[in-house]
């Protein structure tokens, strides 16, 4: 009798859950006439801006609903990879330079470039060429540019005033920059002119290109780390710490991040990405004392830039609706809405004005200006592997454990070994 | 009943085992009851172990594609300097953290086993690190250790000592991490040892007292032998935990710290390979290697226990 009761209970529970699940499914599809597509992003700061674009899109297309899925950078890629394996990708999602190769090579993305070509309202010349190129793999385009970012020089106005130095501007070259950094440094008080961060994008890559070197050649077949120009640039960067002592050591910066040192007035200048500005504006200490300038030049001007793209899953069940949405995100109107939210520089040419004017705290116009001589963030198919090796060796170089030339040649050799396999 | 007898008739008398229908039914229910756990264990633990071993012989492609490549990963491992450095770091960490950690836990358990006031409060305090998130613990310690602005160096400066970069000096970094590991493991070990201590019957001590044994004698002849099974368990668990160290290194050393060559453990190296570089094949090889190390070390400990562990 007891046994029968247990069996009955188990069955009852199983049946009721099944009924419940079925009921849920039904509810989803009964919303008559509307299609729901999902849009996955990785930046919480940008969620309000994205939602504003979605709201406008839904207003224009009442039959399509868009659900925004926000995660953080790390989670985002783990989830997206798992979803790709399980064939349940979000319909529309952000794409990044470091991952595009993997998704494009496995045909996981809709080749939106073909649609752009046939659509009279769409034109890739509306966006910065470098960002378009990031998402062009073997001549096929897999994304519509969403935004771009450049690297600028963030400096402490008050420290410049006290030292009696004029603020950095486009006339600055490395020599001028070093001279100012020396004047701003007071090692006995633990105050430094500059923070030579062990970061590629926010550090030495910029110096390599400013000196006429390169990280990887245009054909992506050869590393440029062993070029005399590149070695010279790394040497200069290294000397800021070890010869001129105008920067805290790598060890100090791994204990206290450059941004924190800047906020506590221990560092007068450091490189920031345009995506970090909203954080600096929120902090009332940095809002008061910081301002932005273009990067110093050497042989030429250069600033590493990168940009995100909106991609569509190749396996989406609603290709037309997804395309409509991505198209809207890429329009002038969509970009203007994005710019007004202030989180990222919109990609559409001429729509940067609202972004500049909503960031009145700093002279952020420089970030838009630098796109003219910007260098796309160097990457290739095996980038995850060589960039990890490169970062590790660079840390040893900048901490003084490895000779600059020896280290650079080692990086180049390792990169070349991997580039051959591409 | 009738069928059971019939079945038995065909089996030679020697091998005859009395299996009653009721037994089968009873077993069936037993299996049904353990099934959820067993299925969970198989899907979540055993199957991934088998898969990992298989992947360690593969090169990994995008989106879970694996290609068989024989023992290439193992050959690569043998020539990988970083891997051997990480292995020696892992052992160094284990040696630094386990013996001292267990001794201190034992001391704490002993102290809290006496009848003092506010015993529960002390027990709670000691146990608190276990309740806190490891990442939060690591963050707080990282601040304490900060070379320029940390509390430890600030206090040292009162005595005219210029403290080192606890997190960045190659000579101190591993010790600093071991200190945090010891600090955060004392509570858990202590609770287990405390339970062991309380299981020792008081009558033994009373008898020893009548015989005139001094506290030393009591400790080494009664407490330690009777506690040895618990102690053995604590040591086994601690060694395994230490060999699998990851979170503290990940949180406290970070990726931009040159000292990483001195503090990188095997699991940290595995993480870099499998998730940073996304070479899951080689990552699996590293983990299989660690698996073998842990098996071997544990086997050694079980061999050694005969000499000092007393079960009644």
Interface residues (C-beta under 8 A of the other chain):
Chain A: X81 X84 X85 X102 X105 X106 X108 X190 X198 X199 X250 X251 X252 X253 X254 X255 X256 X384 X385 X388 X391 X392 X395 X396 X398 X399 X401
Chain B: X62 X63 X64 X142 X145 X146 X147 X148 X149 X150 X165 X167 X168 X169 X254 X255 X256 X257 X258 X259 X260 X261 X272 X276 X277 X278 X279
